Amino acid sequence: MGRFFVLPEQIKENTVEITGSDVNHIANVLRHSKGDNIMISSEGFLYDCTIDEILKDRIVAIINKRTKMDTELNVEVILYQGLPKGDKMDLIIQKNVELGASLIVPVIMERTIVRIEGKDVRKRVDRWNRIALEAAKQCGRAKVPEVLPPVFFKEFLKHSKGKFKIMPYENENELHLKKFIGSIEKEEDLSFDVLIGPEGGISRQEAGEAEESGFIPVTLGKRILRTETASLYVTSCIAYEFEC
């Protein structure tokens, strides 16, 4: 059975109104009709619904049952990803959503090669959020993580508010990520900000500024990881430590 995400305002007292591309998918691809059951997700709840009306621009479904979903990490992970070349960001978004990241923010850093400007920014961000949506559907997430438009490094430093701030850095040889997250006591409302450099890594100046803002430099081991691998490594380790 298909599962679809809607915004909270699309849910009324006992009905759900589905709009956008999902209307065509439900009616013409899945070929559902009135009386068929569909599952709707919104803000951590799963709704068992029955289709009541199929119109050209929307579908109205009756809510039969509401269940709170328990598929999110017990901690918040915000990924600040140095903007990489090509379509690497697609993979980074897809897999980090599967692993439980809460929010993904592309960061334009000193060694960022790619430049996105004008209308291309909106197109790229829309694409990234579609990837996040599909990944959330595939892995059964209760919420769809948002991918924000790219921000410059200094701007990102102003908005980083996580309780714990992690920065994998190639010049750090002492503190391993495993040791750092293993030293953190499990408690409610834990949040992690993770900064990953683009190809070429984080510059010395950026590393210094990030440390001044509270980021802890850690090593990921003896091997040098690609930027797309590094983010998955960190999110996986956090999920492993705090999932249960």
Secondary structure, DSSP 8 states (H G I E B T S, - for coil): --EEE--GGGB-SSEEEE-THHHHIIIIIS---TT-EEEEEETTEEEEEEEEEE-SS-EEEEEEEEEE---S-SSEEEEEEE--STTHHHHHHHHHHHHT-SEEEEEE-TT------THHHHHHHHHHHHHHHHHHHHHT-SS--EE---EEHHHHHHH---SEEEEE-TT--S-BHHHHHHTS---TT-EEEEEE--TT---HHHHHHHHHTT-EEEB--SS---HHHHHHHHHHHHHHHH--
